[in-house]
């Protein structure tokens, strides 16, 4: 059995988020497995990142800054675009000149080696009726790997929520809360306050520092109350980073993410880890994060972005208007069934001249009916396609030399678009 086959033998909540409830999440399973392994998480210096928007990009910015300052950095993120190995990476200074979107990711031999060592412990728990999930096992693998690789820091992105997320078994030096908005409401709560409470659950120690991105007032009140419980005065990020360098990750929201990352680095100084402003700006300028306003093709211009809720779609619309103000836009949209489709569609409709609806090859993918497309996008011209290949072919046929094609709605469709366009270029 390959490492991938073994991991895929565990229940994967990511493929059925639309049917889950909060009762299915617990820290006890991960805590028990880690205790069997000597609690490697306690030997790591962790920056823990939770939130709704910008988690991955913020983690990338933090990791690039630390690598640029000469540190060896473990980076754990989710979901992956193409291979699960992307989720577990080690970055050092080489990342600054690499054109590899997934520089430093764990290889199958390393993954298999760790699985072989922890597998008997997992089997012991299974025999006692303790059934770990795919994400829980992968999180433990990452923590073991980072300890064995003697990284200086670990940048850890929560998978879902925060309070009961598998990553929350880890003590952190710095807890970062990125912007919070409505998402996964059937699991985390149907209002911004409930979701903020779940995300703020990564704030759990009197000793760590907290960095808070700009938030809606109701979310901020909840986060501040959580900080107060632990006597923490958080760092409040007010807006975008000020820099005269061009940033690869485009958009005002990414400049906010960069500012949050810079403040997280500043917070590390308390723990004896200086990083100088020049290094910070240099690293931010070259940080890569695939699938976020990513240029896939130049003629015609094709951009992919994994905006999957209303707030993210709103930021995407703004970014398109900032960078391509006079170009008509053909939007290819595919969404997961657990998302607020009407809210995302309302934002996209403000931008699109033509909408091409499609479906990702994923268990959570939404199938759009023609009637639904009519209700969501009329009076804009719209088309329904079966898959991303058909959608791209149709969009190209409708595009004149002035058009921009924008692929969005979920990271699943972005991943498939990256592969499809790469394949077509290779041919």
LUMBA-283932 format. One record per residue: residue in one letter; x, y, z of N, C-alpha, C in turn. Coordinates in steps of 0.05 Angstrom, whole numbers, padded with zeros to 5 digits, always signed. Layout:
BEGIN
AXYZXYZXYZ ...
***
This chain:
BEGIN
X+00017-00024+00000+00000+00000+00000+00018+00025+00000 X+00013+00043-00018+00028+00068-00020+00021+00086+00003 X+00038+00106+00010+00030+00126+00030+00003+00139+00024 X-00001+00145-00001-00026+00159-00009-00050+00140-00005 X-00047+00115-00012-00068+00096-00008-00075+00093+00022 X-00054+00092+00038-00058+00089+00067-00074+00114+00078 X-00065+00137+00071-00079+00161+00080-00108+00162+00070 X-00112+00154+00046-00139+00154+00035-00157+00133+00047 X-00146+00115+00063-00163+00095+00077-00177+00107+00101 X-00169+00132+00109-00182+00145+00132-00206+00162+00123 X-00225+00165+00140-00248+00182+00134-00239+00210+00128 X-00247+00221+00105-00238+00247+00097-00261+00267+00099 X-00262+00282+00120-00284+00302+00124-00285+00322+00102 X-00262+00327+00089-00260+00348+00069-00278+00342+00045 X-00283+00316+00040-00300+00309+00017-00330+00309+00024 X-00336+00313+00049-00365+00313+00057-00372+00334+00078 X-00359+00358+00075-00364+00380+00094-00393+00388+00094 X-00407+00384+00072-00435+00393+00071-00453+00375+00088 X-00444+00352+00098-00460+00335+00114-00451+00333+00143 X-00429+00347+00150-00418+00345+00177-00432+00363+00197 X-00428+00356+00222-00437+00373+00244-00413+00377+00263 X-00415+00397+00280-00392+00403+00298-00386+00381+00317 X-00406+00363+00323-00402+00341+00342-00382+00321+00332 X-00376+00321+00306-00357+00301+00295-00328+00310+00299 X-00323+00334+00309-00296+00344+00312-00288+00342+00342 X-00263+00334+00346-00252+00331+00373-00222+00332+00372 X-00210+00342+00394-00180+00342+00395-00169+00317+00408 X-00186+00302+00421-00176+00280+00438-00162+00258+00421 X-00172+00253+00397-00159+00232+00381-00130+00239+00373 X-00127+00264+00365-00100+00273+00358-00082+00274+00382 X-00093+00284+00404-00077+00286+00429-00067+00259+00438 X-00084+00239+00436-00076+00212+00444-00054+00200+00426 X-00057+00204+00400-00037+00194+00382-00010+00208+00387 X-00011+00234+00390+00014+00249+00395+00027+00240+00421 X+00011+00234+00441+00023+00225+00466+00038+00199+00463 X+00028+00181+00445+00041+00156+00439+00068+00162+00425 X+00070+00184+00412+00094+00191+00396+00113+00210+00411 X+00108+00214+00436+00126+00232+00452+00119+00261+00450 X+00096+00268+00441+00087+00296+00439+00107+00314+00425 X+00112+00308+00399+00131+00324+00384+00123+00353+00382 X+00097+00359+00383+00087+00387+00380+00098+00405+00401 X+00105+00394+00424+00115+00411+00446+00144+00420+00442 X+00157+00409+00422+00184+00417+00416+00186+00437+00392 X+00163+00446+00383+00162+00463+00359+00155+00492+00367 X+00167+00511+00352+00159+00539+00356+00139+00546+00334 X+00115+00551+00342+00093+00552+00323+00080+00580+00320 X+00075+00588+00295+00057+00611+00289+00032+00598+00278 X+00010+00602+00292-00016+00588+00286-00035+00608+00273 X-00046+00601+00250-00062+00620+00235-00090+00609+00231 X-00110+00624+00239-00138+00617+00235-00153+00641+00222 X-00176+00636+00212-00192+00657+00199-00208+00646+00176 X-00222+00663+00162-00238+00654+00139-00224+00660+00113 X-00214+00684+00111-00201+00693+00086-00171+00697+00090 X-00156+00690+00070-00127+00697+00070-00109+00681+00088 X-00119+00658+00099-00102+00642+00117-00077+00632+00102 X-00082+00619+00079-00060+00607+00064-00039+00628+00055 X-00049+00650+00045-00031+00671+00035-00015+00683+00059 X-00029+00687+00081-00015+00698+00105+00007+00679+00114 X+00000+00653+00115+00020+00633+00122+00044+00634+00103 X+00038+00637+00077+00060+00638+00058+00078+00662+00062 X+00065+00685+00067+00081+00710+00072+00099+00706+00097 X+00088+00695+00118+00103+00691+00143+00127+00672+00138 X+00121+00651+00123+00142+00631+00118+00165+00642+00101 X+00157+00658+00080+00177+00670+00063+00194+00690+00078 X+00182+00705+00096+00197+00724+00112+00217+00710+00130 X+00208+00689+00144+00226+00675+00162+00248+00661+00146 X+00242+00650+00123+00263+00637+00107+00283+00658+00097 X+00273+00681+00090+00291+00703+00081+00310+00712+00103 X+00300+00710+00128+00317+00717+00151+00336+00695+00160 X+00336+00673+00145+00356+00652+00150+00346+00629+00166 X+00320+00628+00171+00309+00606+00187+00299+00583+00170 X+00298+00559+00181+00287+00536+00168+00258+00533+00178 X+00239+00533+00159+00211+00537+00166+00194+00514+00156 X+00179+00503+00174+00159+00483+00167+00133+00497+00161 X+00120+00490+00139+00095+00502+00131+00074+00481+00126 X+00052+00483+00141+00030+00463+00139+00005+00478+00132 X-00007+00471+00108-00030+00485+00098-00050+00465+00086 X-00074+00474+00081-00094+00457+00068-00115+00476+00055 X-00130+00465+00034-00126+00439+00022-00103+00441+00002 X-00097+00419-00012-00077+00419-00033-00091+00424-00060 X-00075+00432-00079-00085+00436-00106-00083+00410-00123 X-00059+00398-00122-00054+00375-00139-00046+00350-00124 X-00028+00353-00104-00018+00330-00090-00018+00336-00060 X-00025+00317-00043-00027+00322-00015+00000+00330-00003 X+00022+00322-00017+00049+00330-00007+00053+00360-00005 X+00037+00375-00021+00039+00404-00021+00033+00416+00007 X+00018+00401+00023+00009+00411+00049+00032+00413+00069 X+00052+00396+00065+00075+00395+00084+00100+00403+00070 X+00110+00426+00077+00134+00437+00063+00154+00447+00083 X+00180+00447+00074+00201+00461+00089+00214+00481+00071 X+00214+00506+00080+00224+00528+00065+00250+00538+00077 X+00270+00544+00061+00294+00558+00069+00299+00580+00049 X+00323+00591+00049+00328+00615+00032+00325+00609+00003 X+00327+00584-00006+00324+00578-00034+00296+00585-00045 X+00276+00587-00028+00249+00593-00037+00247+00620-00050 X+00266+00638-00043+00264+00665-00053+00271+00667-00083 X+00286+00648-00093+00293+00649-00122+00279+00626-00137 X+00265+00609-00123+00252+00586-00137+00227+00595-00151 X+00222+00584-00174+00197+00588-00189+00177+00565-00184 X+00185+00547-00166+00168+00524-00160+00146+00533-00140 X+00121+00530-00149+00099+00538-00131+00098+00522-00105 X+00109+00497-00106+00108+00480-00083+00136+00472-00074 X+00153+00491-00074+00181+00487-00065+00182+00475-00037 X+00199+00454-00034+00204+00444-00008+00184+00424+00003 X+00166+00414-00015+00145+00396-00004+00157+00368+00003 X+00145+00355+00022+00154+00329+00031+00151+00310+00007 X+00171+00291+00004+00169+00272-00018+00156+00246-00008 X+00149+00229-00026+00135+00204-00019+00152+00186-00001 X+00178+00185-00005+00195+00169+00011+00195+00178+00040 X+00196+00205+00044+00195+00216+00071+00168+00211+00084 X+00147+00215+00068+00120+00211+00077+00116+00182+00086 X+00125+00163+00069+00122+00135+00075+00138+00126+00100 X+00162+00138+00103+00178+00132+00126+00164+00139+00152 X+00152+00163+00153+00138+00171+00177+00113+00154+00182 X+00099+00148+00160+00075+00130+00163+00083+00103+00175 X+00105+00092+00165+00113+00066+00176+00119+00067+00206 X+00129+00090+00215+00135+00092+00244+00111+00097+00261 X+00091+00111+00250+00068+00118+00267+00045+00098+00263 X+00047+00082+00243+00024+00064+00236+00017+00045+00259 X+00037+00032+00272+00029+00015+00295+00014+00029+00317 X+00021+00054+00322+00007+00069+00342-00022+00076+00334 X-00025+00082+00308-00052+00086+00298-00069+00061+00300 X-00056+00038+00293-00070+00013+00294-00079+00006+00323 X-00062+00013+00342-00069+00009+00370-00093+00025+00378 X-00095+00050+00369-00118+00066+00375-00143+00055+00361 X-00139+00047+00336-00162+00036+00321-00174+00012+00334 X-00156-00005+00345-00165-00029+00359-00181-00023+00384 X-00177+00001+00394-00192+00010+00418-00217+00027+00410 X-00223+00027+00384-00246+00042+00375-00242+00071+00371 X-00217+00080+00370-00211+00109+00365-00204+00112+00335 X-00222+00123+00320-00219+00125+00291-00210+00153+00283 X-00185+00155+00275-00174+00181+00267-00184+00187+00238 X-00183+00213+00231-00191+00222+00205-00166+00228+00188 X-00170+00231+00162-00149+00237+00143-00134+00262+00152 X-00148+00283+00158-00135+00308+00166-00120+00305+00192 X-00131+00290+00211-00117+00286+00236-00091+00271+00233 X-00091+00250+00217-00067+00235+00212-00046+00252+00198 X-00055+00267+00178-00037+00284+00163-00025+00305+00180 X-00040+00316+00199-00030+00336+00217-00008+00324+00235 X-00013+00300+00245+00007+00287+00262+00032+00282+00246 X+00029+00272+00221+00052+00268+00204+00069+00293+00201 X+00055+00315+00196+00069+00341+00193+00085+00348+00218 X+00073+00345+00241+00086+00352+00266+00110+00335+00271 X+00108+00309+00266+00130+00290+00269+00153+00298+00250 X+00145+00303+00225+00165+00310+00204+00180+00336+00211 X+00165+00356+00220+00178+00381+00227+00198+00378+00250 X+00190+00362+00270+00209+00357+00292+00234+00342+00282 X+00230+00322+00266+00252+00306+00257+00271+00322+00239 X+00259+00341+00224+00275+00358+00206+00287+00382+00220 X+00282+00384+00246+00294+00405+00263+00290+00433+00251 X+00265+00439+00245+00258+00466+00234+00260+00486+00257 X+00265+00511+00250+00267+00532+00270+00239+00542+00278 X+00221+00543+00258+00194+00551+00263+00174+00535+00246 X+00150+00533+00256+00128+00520+00241+00106+00541+00238 X+00097+00544+00213+00074+00561+00207+00051+00542+00201 X+00030+00544+00217+00009+00524+00217-00018+00537+00211 X-00030+00528+00189-00056+00538+00181-00078+00519+00192 X-00098+00529+00205-00120+00513+00213-00135+00502+00189 X-00147+00478+00192-00162+00467+00170-00191+00478+00169 X-00205+00476+00192-00232+00486+00193-00237+00497+00221 X-00246+00521+00223-00251+00533+00249-00226+00539+00264 X-00223+00528+00288-00199+00533+00304-00201+00518+00330 X-00222+00523+00344-00225+00511+00371-00222+00481+00371 X-00235+00467+00353-00234+00438+00351-00218+00428+00327 X-00204+00445+00314-00188+00437+00291-00164+00421+00301 X-00156+00401+00286-00134+00383+00294-00109+00398+00300 X-00104+00420+00287-00079+00435+00292-00079+00449+00319 X-00102+00450+00332-00103+00465+00358-00093+00450+00381 X-00081+00427+00377-00067+00412+00398-00039+00424+00403 X-00031+00443+00386-00004+00453+00386-00002+00479+00402 X+00017+00481+00421+00021+00507+00434+00035+00526+00414 X+00027+00551+00414+00038+00570+00395+00051+00594+00409 X+00071+00605+00395+00082+00630+00404+00064+00653+00396 X+00055+00653+00371+00038+00674+00361+00013+00662+00348 X-00010+00672+00356-00036+00665+00344-00045+00687+00326 X-00051+00681+00301-00059+00701+00281-00088+00696+00272 X-00104+00716+00273-00132+00714+00264-00135+00731+00239 X-00139+00719+00216-00143+00733+00191-00173+00741+00189 X-00181+00757+00169-00209+00766+00167-00229+00744+00168 X-00250+00748+00183-00271+00728+00188-00296+00736+00173 X-00308+00717+00159-00334+00722+00146-00350+00696+00147 X-00374+00697+00136-00391+00673+00137-00381+00651+00119 X-00377+00627+00130-00369+00604+00114-00372+00579+00132 X-00379+00557+00120-00383+00532+00135-00403+00537+00158 X-00424+00551+00152-00443+00559+00173-00457+00536+00187 X-00461+00514+00173-00475+00491+00185-00457+00477+00205 X-00431+00483+00205-00412+00471+00224-00404+00491+00246 X-00396+00515+00237-00384+00535+00255-00404+00554+00267 X-00429+00555+00256-00449+00573+00266-00459+00591+00244 X-00484+00600+00247-00497+00615+00225-00495+00645+00228 X-00477+00655+00245-00473+00684+00248-00443+00689+00253 X-00436+00713+00248-00407+00721+00249-00395+00717+00277 X-00412+00722+00298-00402+00719+00325-00395+00691+00331 X-00412+00672+00323-00407+00643+00329-00381+00634+00314 X-00379+00642+00289-00355+00635+00274-00330+00646+00286 X-00331+00672+00294-00308+00685+00307-00300+00670+00332 X-00320+00660+00347-00314+00646+00372-00298+00620+00366 X-00306+00606+00344-00292+00582+00336-00263+00588+00328 X-00260+00609+00311-00233+00616+00302-00216+00626+00325 X-00227+00641+00343-00212+00652+00366-00204+00630+00385 X-00213+00605+00381-00206+00583+00399-00176+00576+00398 X-00162+00586+00377-00133+00581+00377-00118+00599+00397 X-00132+00619+00408-00121+00636+00429-00127+00621+00455 X-00106+00609+00467-00111+00591+00490-00088+00591+00510 X-00071+00611+00510-00049+00612+00528-00044+00641+00538 X-00035+00643+00563-00029+00669+00574-00002+00680+00563 X+00013+00662+00550+00041+00669+00543+00044+00677+00514 X+00025+00669+00496+00031+00675+00468+00020+00703+00461 X+00029+00712+00437+00020+00738+00427-00001+00734+00406 X-00018+00754+00402-00040+00752+00384-00040+00775+00364 X-00043+00768+00338-00044+00788+00317-00072+00786+00304 X-00086+00808+00302-00113+00807+00291-00115+00825+00266 X-00123+00812+00244-00128+00827+00219-00152+00844+00221 X-00156+00863+00203-00181+00879+00203-00206+00861+00203 X-00225+00867+00220-00249+00850+00223-00274+00866+00223 X-00297+00853+00217-00323+00865+00223-00325+00869+00253 X-00340+00889+00261-00341+00897+00289-00351+00874+00307 X-00371+00859+00298-00382+00837+00315-00361+00815+00318 X-00346+00809+00298-00325+00789+00300-00303+00799+00318 X-00295+00824+00315-00274+00835+00331-00280+00834+00361 X-00305+00841+00368-00313+00841+00396-00309+00813+00408 X-00316+00792+00394-00313+00765+00404-00283+00758+00407 X-00267+00765+00388-00238+00759+00389-00225+00774+00413 X-00232+00799+00416-00221+00815+00438-00229+00804+00465 X-00254+00795+00467-00263+00783+00492-00247+00758+00498 X-00241+00742+00478-00224+00718+00481-00196+00726+00491 X-00185+00747+00479-00158+00756+00488-00159+00765+00517 X-00180+00779+00524-00183+00789+00552-00183+00766+00572 X-00195+00743+00565-00195+00720+00582-00167+00712+00591 X-00148+00716+00573-00120+00708+00578-00101+00731+00584 X-00113+00755+00588-00097+00778+00595-00078+00787+00572 X-00087+00782+00548-00071+00789+00524-00079+00815+00512 X-00060+00832+00507-00065+00856+00491-00056+00851+00462 X-00075+00847+00444-00068+00838+00417-00056+00861+00400 X-00043+00853+00379-00034+00873+00359-00056+00875+00338 X-00066+00899+00334-00088+00904+00315-00076+00914+00289 X-00080+00900+00267-00071+00908+00241-00092+00926+00229 X-00084+00950+00221-00103+00970+00212-00109+00969+00182 X-00090+00961+00166-00095+00962+00137-00072+00949+00121 X-00067+00959+00097-00048+00947+00079-00019+00954+00087 X-00001+00936+00079+00027+00942+00084+00037+00964+00066 X+00054+00981+00076+00066+01002+00060+00092+00993+00049 X+00094+00990+00023+00119+00982+00010+00120+00994-00018 X+00145+00999-00027+00148+01009-00054+00155+00987-00074 X+00154+00962-00064+00160+00940-00082+00135+00927-00093 X+00136+00918-00117+00114+00903-00129+00111+00876-00115 X+00086+00868-00110+00081+00843-00096+00069+00823-00116 X+00080+00799-00117+00070+00779-00136+00041+00773-00131 X+00033+00771-00106+00005+00766-00099-00011+00792-00100 X-00028+00794-00120-00041+00819-00126-00067+00823-00111 X-00073+00848-00106-00098+00855-00094-00095+00869-00067 X-00113+00887-00060-00112+00901-00035-00113+00882-00012 X-00129+00860-00015-00132+00841+00007-00105+00826+00012 X-00089+00823-00009-00063+00810-00005-00044+00829+00009 X-00047+00855+00004-00030+00874+00019-00037+00875+00048 X-00063+00870+00054-00071+00867+00082-00059+00842+00094 X-00061+00820+00079-00049+00795+00089-00019+00798+00094 X-00005+00813+00076+00023+00818+00080+00029+00834+00105 X+00011+00853+00110+00014+00869+00135+00010+00852+00160 X-00009+00834+00159-00014+00816+00181+00011+00799+00186 X+00022+00788+00164+00046+00772+00166+00069+00787+00178 X+00073+00812+00169+00095+00828+00180+00092+00833+00210 X+00067+00838+00218+00062+00842+00247+00067+00816+00263 X+00061+00793+00251+00067+00768+00264+00097+00764+00268 X+00112+00772+00248+00141+00770+00250+00151+00789+00272 X+00140+00813+00273+00147+00832+00294+00141+00820+00322 X+00119+00806+00324+00112+00794+00350+00132+00773+00359 X+00145+00760+00340+00165+00740+00346+00190+00752+00359 X+00194+00778+00356+00218+00790+00368+00218+00787+00398 X+00194+00786+00410+00193+00782+00439+00205+00755+00448 X+00205+00736+00429+00216+00710+00435+00245+00707+00424 X+00258+00730+00418+00286+00730+00410+00291+00724+00381 X+00272+00731+00364+00275+00724+00335+00273+00749+00318 X+00294+00765+00316+00292+00790+00300+00291+00785+00270 X+00275+00801+00257+00275+00802+00227+00273+00831+00219 X+00289+00840+00201+00291+00868+00195+00273+00876+00173 X+00263+00901+00173+00243+00910+00154+00251+00906+00125 X+00276+00910+00118+00285+00905+00091+00281+00877+00082 X+00287+00858+00100+00282+00830+00094+00253+00823+00091 X+00237+00836+00108+00208+00831+00107+00197+00839+00080 X+00203+00863+00071+00193+00873+00045+00203+00857+00022 X+00229+00849+00023+00240+00834+00001+00226+00807-00001 X+00220+00794+00021+00207+00768+00021+00178+00770+00012 X+00164+00790+00022+00136+00794+00014+00133+00798-00016 X+00152+00812-00028+00151+00818-00057+00152+00793-00074 X+00165+00772-00064+00169+00748-00081+00153+00724-00072 X+00136+00728-00051+00120+00706-00041+00101+00695-00062 X+00101+00669-00065+00083+00656-00085+00062+00640-00070 X+00038+00640-00081+00016+00623-00069-00003+00616-00092 X-00001+00592-00102-00015+00584-00126-00045+00586-00122 X-00059+00593-00144-00088+00593-00144-00101+00618-00133 X-00084+00639-00128-00095+00664-00118-00088+00686-00138 X-00109+00694-00153-00106+00713-00175-00081+00706-00192 X-00081+00681-00200-00058+00670-00214-00062+00672-00245 X-00042+00683-00258-00043+00685-00287-00036+00659-00299 X-00055+00646-00313-00050+00620-00325-00044+00621-00355 X-00052+00643-00367-00048+00645-00396-00049+00675-00403 X-00034+00683-00424-00033+00711-00432-00049+00718-00457 X-00055+00699-00474-00069+00706-00499-00089+00683-00505 X-00114+00686-00495-00125+00708-00480-00116+00707-00451 X-00119+00729-00437-00112+00730-00408-00131+00711-00393 X-00121+00692-00379-00137+00674-00362-00126+00675-00334 X-00143+00682-00315-00135+00684-00287-00152+00665-00271 X-00139+00652-00251-00154+00634-00234-00151+00643-00205 X-00173+00642-00190-00173+00651-00162-00194+00635-00147 X-00186+00624-00124-00204+00606-00109-00223+00620-00091 X-00235+00642-00099-00255+00656-00083-00280+00639-00080 X-00287+00632-00055-00309+00613-00051-00331+00623-00032 X-00329+00647-00023-00352+00658-00008-00355+00687-00016 X-00376+00700-00006-00383+00727-00016-00361+00747-00011 X-00348+00746+00013-00327+00765+00019-00303+00762+00000 X-00296+00737-00005-00273+00731-00023-00280+00740-00051 X-00305+00735-00060-00313+00743-00087-00313+00773-00090 X-00321+00787-00068-00321+00816-00069-00292+00826-00072 X-00273+00814-00058-00245+00822-00060-00235+00816-00088 X-00243+00794-00099-00234+00787-00126-00245+00807-00147 X-00270+00814-00145-00281+00834-00163-00266+00860-00162 X-00259+00868-00138-00244+00893-00135-00217+00890-00148 X-00204+00867-00144-00177+00864-00155-00177+00864-00186 X-00197+00851-00197-00200+00851-00227-00203+00880-00237 X-00220+00895-00223-00225+00922-00232-00200+00940-00228 X-00184+00934-00208-00160+00949-00203-00139+00944-00224 X-00136+00918-00232-00114+00911-00250-00122+00909-00280 X-00148+00905-00285-00158+00903-00312-00183+00920-00315 X-00181+00947-00311-00204+00963-00308-00222+00966-00332 X-00211+00962-00356-00227+00967-00380-00232+00942-00396 X-00227+00919-00385-00230+00895-00401-00256+00881-00394 X-00271+00872-00415-00295+00855-00409-00286+00828-00398 X-00303+00817-00382-00295+00793-00367-00314+00770-00372 X-00303+00747-00379-00318+00722-00380-00311+00706-00355 X-00331+00700-00339-00327+00686-00314-00334+00656-00318 X-00315+00639-00311-00321+00610-00308-00325+00605-00279 X-00348+00596-00271-00355+00592-00243-00362+00564-00236 X-00349+00552-00216-00357+00526-00205-00355+00528-00175 X-00374+00516-00161-00375+00519-00132-00380+00493-00118 X-00372+00492-00093-00379+00469-00076-00407+00472-00066 X-00420+00449-00061-00449+00450-00054-00454+00461-00026 X-00433+00463-00009-00437+00473+00018-00433+00503+00020 X-00429+00517-00002-00423+00546-00002-00449+00561-00008 X-00448+00588-00001-00470+00606-00006-00469+00614-00035 X-00481+00599-00052-00479+00602-00081-00492+00629-00090 X-00515+00635-00079-00529+00660-00087-00512+00684-00080 X-00499+00684-00057-00483+00707-00048-00459+00711-00066 X-00445+00689-00073-00422+00691-00091-00431+00700-00119 X-00453+00688-00129-00463+00695-00155-00470+00725-00157 X-00481+00736-00136-00488+00764-00136-00464+00782-00140 X-00441+00774-00127-00417+00790-00130-00406+00786-00159 X-00405+00762-00168-00394+00756-00195-00410+00769-00217 X-00436+00771-00213-00453+00783-00233-00447+00812-00238 X-00436+00826-00217-00428+00854-00219-00405+00857-00238 X-00389+00836-00242-00365+00838-00258-00368+00826-00285 X-00382+00804-00287-00382+00787-00311-00398+00800-00334 X-00387+00798-00358-00402+00804-00382-00416+00778-00393 X-00402+00756-00388-00413+00729-00395-00406+00710-00372 X-00424+00692-00365-00419+00673-00344-00420+00645-00356 X-00399+00629-00351-00399+00601-00359-00398+00584-00333 X-00420+00571-00328-00422+00554-00304-00412+00526-00310 X-00397+00515-00291-00387+00488-00295-00386+00473-00268 X-00374+00449-00269-00374+00432-00245-00346+00420-00241 X-00336+00422-00217-00310+00410-00211-00314+00380-00207 X-00293+00365-00213-00293+00336-00208-00286+00331-00179 X-00306+00334-00162-00301+00331-00133-00328+00323-00120 X-00327+00307-00099-00352+00298-00086-00370+00321-00076 X-00358+00344-00069-00374+00366-00059-00383+00385-00080 X-00377+00380-00105-00383+00399-00127-00413+00402-00131 X-00420+00427-00137-00448+00434-00142-00455+00430-00172 X-00477+00418-00177-00487+00416-00204-00508+00438-00209 X-00502+00456-00227-00520+00478-00233-00540+00469-00254 X-00566+00474-00249-00586+00470-00270-00588+00495-00287 X-00599+00492-00311-00603+00515-00328-00622+00536-00315 X-00642+00525-00301-00661+00544-00288-00647+00560-00266 X-00629+00547-00251-00614+00561-00230-00596+00582-00243 X-00582+00575-00264-00565+00594-00277-00580+00618-00287 X-00604+00614-00298-00621+00635-00307-00629+00654-00284 X-00636+00642-00261-00644+00658-00238-00621+00674-00226 X-00597+00662-00227-00574+00675-00215-00562+00696-00232 X-00562+00692-00259-00545+00709-00276-00561+00726-00297 X-00586+00721-00301-00601+00738-00319-00600+00767-00310 X-00597+00787-00328-00598+00785-00358-00571+00780-00371 X-00550+00774-00356-00524+00769-00369-00526+00743-00385 X-00512+00742-00407-00510+00716-00422-00497+00695-00405 X-00509+00671-00404-00497+00650-00388-00498+00623-00403 X-00480+00605-00396-00478+00579-00408-00472+00559-00386 X-00483+00535-00389-00477+00513-00370-00461+00492-00384 X-00438+00484-00372-00420+00464-00384-00416+00441-00364 X-00406+00419-00374-00403+00395-00358-00378+00394-00341 X-00356+00406-00352-00331+00404-00337-00313+00428-00346 X-00290+00429-00334-00272+00453-00338-00261+00453-00366 X-00256+00430-00378-00246+00430-00406-00266+00442-00425 X-00292+00434-00422-00313+00445-00438-00317+00475-00433 X-00315+00482-00407-00318+00511-00400-00297+00528-00412 X-00272+00519-00411-00250+00535-00422-00252+00537-00452 X-00259+00515-00465-00263+00516-00494-00285+00536-00502 X-00307+00535-00488-00329+00554-00493-00321+00583-00488 X-00308+00588-00466-00299+00615-00459-00280+00626-00480 X-00262+00609-00489-00243+00618-00510-00258+00625-00536 X-00279+00609-00542-00294+00615-00567-00309+00641-00565 X-00316+00650-00541-00331+00675-00537-00313+00699-00534 X-00287+00694-00528-00269+00715-00521-00257+00729-00546 X-00259+00755-00546-00245+00771-00566-00217+00778-00554 X-00201+00792-00570-00174+00799-00560-00174+00816-00535 X-00196+00830-00529-00197+00847-00506-00207+00833-00481 X-00217+00809-00483-00230+00795-00461-00210+00784-00441 X-00218+00783-00416-00205+00769-00394-00223+00746-00386 X-00211+00722-00383-00226+00699-00373-00218+00694-00344 X-00238+00694-00327-00233+00691-00298-00246+00664-00289 X-00229+00647-00277-00239+00621-00267-00239+00622-00237 X-00262+00617-00225-00264+00621-00196-00287+00604-00184 X-00291+00607-00158-00313+00594-00144-00304+00572-00124 X-00282+00559-00130-00271+00539-00111-00243+00533-00119 X-00227+00524-00099-00200+00515-00106-00199+00490-00122 X-00220+00474-00120-00221+00449-00136-00221+00456-00166 X-00237+00475-00174-00238+00482-00202-00212+00497-00211 X-00200+00512-00193-00175+00525-00199-00154+00504-00204 X-00153+00483-00187-00133+00462-00191-00137+00448-00218 X-00161+00443-00225-00167+00429-00251-00161+00447-00274 X-00166+00473-00271-00159+00493-00292-00129+00495-00296 X-00114+00495-00274-00085+00496-00277-00074+00472-00293 X-00085+00449-00286-00077+00424-00300-00086+00425-00329 X-00110+00433-00334-00121+00433-00361-00106+00452-00380 X-00100+00476-00369-00087+00496-00386-00057+00488-00390 X-00045+00477-00370-00018+00467-00373-00016+00446-00395 X-00036+00427-00394-00037+00405-00413-00040+00417-00441 X-00058+00437-00444-00063+00448-00470-00039+00463-00481 X-00024+00476-00463+00000+00490-00472+00021+00470-00481 X+00024+00447-00466+00043+00427-00473+00038+00415-00500 X+00012+00412-00507+00005+00401-00534+00013+00420-00556 
***
